[in-house]
């Protein structure tokens, strides 16, 4: 199969003269370079610390210690 150019305008990527299955795979893999957008880092939710009041019961204190 002859060399095939990327169908995206202004892209200079051209495959080599290879088998048609390989050319299709190369163009598919190359297409991912056109679809990648900016990646935003996910905001990590902080783990809340357990809280106990000074006027808590003994059951609340045991629960606090078990966490």
N, C-alpha and C positions, 0 to 999 in steps of 0.2 A: 504494500500500500504506500502511496506517496506520502511525503511529509504533510502534516495538517497544521494549520495555524489556529491559534486561539480565536474563537468567534467574538470575544469582547473587543470593542473598539479601543484603539490606542495600546493594545497589548502586543508585545513582540514575540511571545512564546510560540515556538514551532516545534513539533515533534520530529523525531528522526524518521527515516523510511523503515518502518517496522510493520509487524503483523497488525491487522485491524483491531484485534482484541486488545493488544498491548497499547495501541494508540488511543483507543477509547478509555482505557484505564488511566493512561497518562493525562489525558484531557480532563477526566473526572477529578483526579488528584490535583491538577493544576487549578481547576475551578474553585477549589476551597480558598485559594489565595485572594480571589475576588469577593468572596462572601464573608470573610472575617471582618468583623467590626471591632470597635474599641471594646476592650474587656474592662468591666468595672469590678473592683474588688467587693466582695460581699461583706456587709457590715456584720461583725460578730456580736451577738447579744451576750452581754456580761451575765454571769451567774450571780444571782442575788445571794448575799450572805444571810444566814439565819439570824433572826432578831429575837431577843427575849427582854421582857420588861423586868424591872426590879421587884414588882409586885406580883410576879408570876407564881403559879402553883407548882407543887412538886411534880405533877404529871407533865406540865409544860417544860419544866427543867429537864426531865428525863427524855422527853421528845427532842428537846434542843440538843442534848448530848448525843442522841442516836443519829442525828443528821450529820 
